[in-house]
Amino acid sequence: MTYLEKLKTVQDHNNSWLCVGLDPDPGKLRVEWLKWDEPVLPFNRAIIDATADLVCAYKPNLGFYLQWGAAGVIALERTIAYIPQHIPVILDCKTGDIGHTQAAWAAGLLDEWNVDAVTVNPFVGAEAVLPMIGKRADKAVYILSRTSNPSATHFQGNLQAGEGLSAEVLRQSQTWPTAGHKGYVIGATYPEEMAVARQLAPQANFLIPGVGAQGGSLETAVTYGPDTTAGPVINASRSILYAGGGPDFADKARAAALALRDQINRLRA
């Protein structure tokens, strides 16, 4: 099964384009969880149990696990293994190195941990992508094109005008021959540019951050996010994970995920 086939299957089954980012923040976890020797895994398990029927993917961010040291990396590995196998796992690590180093990343993340997709920084060019999915037909990368942060335009250029690094990434990377799927990170905080991104990459799946705490345009994500095969992967992290701070935090996370999933679906109608 290809990555897009797996994604489309769970999108149809759960009627969802929602992705939950699994980003455990020690400053926001409840005190009771911090009493555990290793609080990250039980926290993630509770979130997954509460939301697995509402999502199309989970996206753990590597940085949130490295801050816990070795225990965090082990928790990440066990979190990936705990996620139901029919739900895609996108590891947000923004790796992007020259060929032999990138091949080592791919062996660890895609083969050993068996995640379905990773985020990639394409600054070094095709060498950041080909070792990942050149021969892995069942895997995908999401290439950074237009990120959701405020200073993105400083280097990424004017995508609305089809100019600059973001536009060039979309144009050039589609010429790279890969067995796996090349998707793109397109932030919802720049809604006027998403239509241009879709024109430049009509068949690519979009991973869309920025619709939760960052205040991006959900309507634009729904309008221009779908590709020719599947719906977009619309990510929300903080607004769901920390929707409640009490003992019922998992129930509150479910309620927040359900509300966002249903809001997306109303816009799809």
Beta strands, then each sheet from edge to edge (+ up, - down):
strand 1: 18-22
strand 2: 57-60
strand 3: 90-95
strand 4: 117-120
strand 5: 140-146
strand 6: 181-186
strand 7: 206-208
strand 8: 233-236
sheet 1: 2+ 1+ 8+ 7+ 6+ 5+ 4+ 3+
end
